[in-house]
Amino acid sequence: MANLEDFRRVADDVRNWGRWGADDEIGTLNFITADKVAEAAALVRKGTVISLGGDFGSSGPQGAFKYRQNPVHVMTVDGGDANTLVQYGPQWLRNAVASDISAYFADNPFRFNDDMIVMPLQAATQWDALSHVYYEDQLYNGFPADSVTSFGAYHCGIDKVDGTGMTSRGVLLDVVAHRGEDVFCRPGNPITPAELDDVAAAQGVSIGRGDIVVVNTGWWTRFLSTGNGAEVGAGLHWTCASWLHEHEVAAVAADNLMVEDPNPANGVEGTFLPMHMLCLRDMGLMLGEYWNLTDLTADCRQDGVYEFLLTAPPLKVVGAVGAPVNPIAMK
Ligand code: UVW
């Protein structure tokens, strides 16, 4: 098993601090240039549009961690209120809450519905912002870790990502098919850099500067049939950080909980989620988790085309360390 010395050697090798200036807060998204977007747009040939977003609701994938729950969705105004709350509600409620609504609803046909959602920003299909994981008191590009306060992330928050910057060439690497698994990559063997190369070669695609790499481990497809969000599958071995660095990838996403392999035995002795530490803090490379790759994978297997225009701008939640996204692949 690797130790912290091995980890530090890799960290020194992949660190991008200062590469795009001392003030940079978006890291490897700098690889996505206007030329790159134009190249990606040319991949739209048959007009197929595929959502890679999961549903946000009570049947979401949370279950692995006690500190994360599935989204709670509640109605704050319901057109039915016109017939119930406004007419029959107690006086205190009419005074406190319903006065606006009764004014809207009285003697006219206008009705409306409002709602709200309470959820961890990490609950379902999402991007990890660069401020999500750090070590030794520093975020990406050397920003102090204590710049993330109870008021939010002053540095490297998700709002620092220009929504347009998450549009590029996407490449699906279908590890499930390459391993000959029927549904998903079971825990045990992490996905290595050599395997990523093998999958790309088998699919006839290359990975280049500014690409967003999307890895199908089959976890989401499995989750859809079992409903068990706590089930563990295989993910990327932590040394894939070097592979992503060498290929100058803009971002990486997967259909599983963490992108990387969660089994500590495949990690670095004395720490947890070493690939997160390297990607988010050292490289400035964002991680997308819980992406629904079921339909995209089926389409790619059917036409043999594994590259596409991908647009996946996170919600610009000010100071947040992650955000939901509904990524769209276009072919
Ligand atoms: C952690 O669980 C810390 O990270 P993530 O949500 O990115 O897997």
Residues whose N, C-alpha, C, O or C-beta is under 5 A from the ligand:
A	BS01	UVW	Q122 D128 L257 M258
